């Protein structure tokens, strides 16, 4: 059950920004469609080899479809629509940049668009560098390892078992996300940064964004 306000409808801290959730969904779905053109244009600008060009185009177009599906069918509040929309924007940016080395983030063995029960959620991160290069966890910002955007506050990822700067031939680490404050139908979007390292120097850094539907 979602927390209810005095009128018996879900509390929505963003409700003052739109006349209704349904109207806001339409606006945000159109925005996702519109902004995808900018990301596709950036891919065209890079003049990539045909296979990579197609891969990035396909990922962006798939993100538009899935994001709008989540906005339409999964989000139930204006805040939820924001989380789903921003998740899609983040994913389109990541697809535009491409993935020069392997990275995967999994919740319940599923990537990108996932679901879980409220509580402590297991997050599995895998990464392998190219041609013998090593990999490590990076930082989203100088003082913020993970980017987290959620319909509720107090969502955290435990960093206690992360050794700062530790490099791996094959990264395979399990982290615990504290989502005990969530209720069914809440949404959590989070971004993990992986870094490829050669001879102690960082060569590439990429983010992977995942959204969780609390069921």
TARA-V936074 format. One record per pair of residues at least 12 apart in sequence whose C-alpha atoms are under 6 Angstrom apart, sorted by the first residue. I is the first residue (numbers start at 1). J is the second residue. Records with the same first field share a line. If there is no record, write none. Layout:
I->J ; J
//
This chain:
1->184
2->183
12->77
14->78 ; 79
21->78
29->68
43->96
56->95 ; 96
60->92
67->88
71->84
79->151
80->151
101->129 ; 130
102->127 ; 128
103->126 ; 127
104->125 ; 126
105->124 ; 125
106->123 ; 124
107->123
112->210
113->211
114->212
115->212 ; 213 ; 214
116->214 ; 215
117->214 ; 215
118->179 ; 180 ; 182
119->179 ; 180
120->177 ; 178 ; 179
121->176 ; 177
122->175 ; 176
123->174 ; 175
124->173 ; 174
125->172 ; 173
126->171 ; 172
127->171
128->170
129->196
133->197 ; 198
134->167 ; 168 ; 169 ; 196 ; 197
135->167 ; 168 ; 195 ; 196 ; 197
136->167 ; 194 ; 195
137->193 ; 194
138->193 ; 194 ; 195
139->193
146->191 ; 192
147->190 ; 191
148->189 ; 190
149->188 ; 189
150->187 ; 188
151->186 ; 187
155->178 ; 179
156->177 ; 178
157->176 ; 177
158->176
184->214 ; 215
185->214 ; 215
186->214
187->212 ; 213
188->211 ; 212
189->210 ; 211
190->209 ; 210
191->208 ; 209
192->207 ; 208
193->206 ; 207
194->206
//
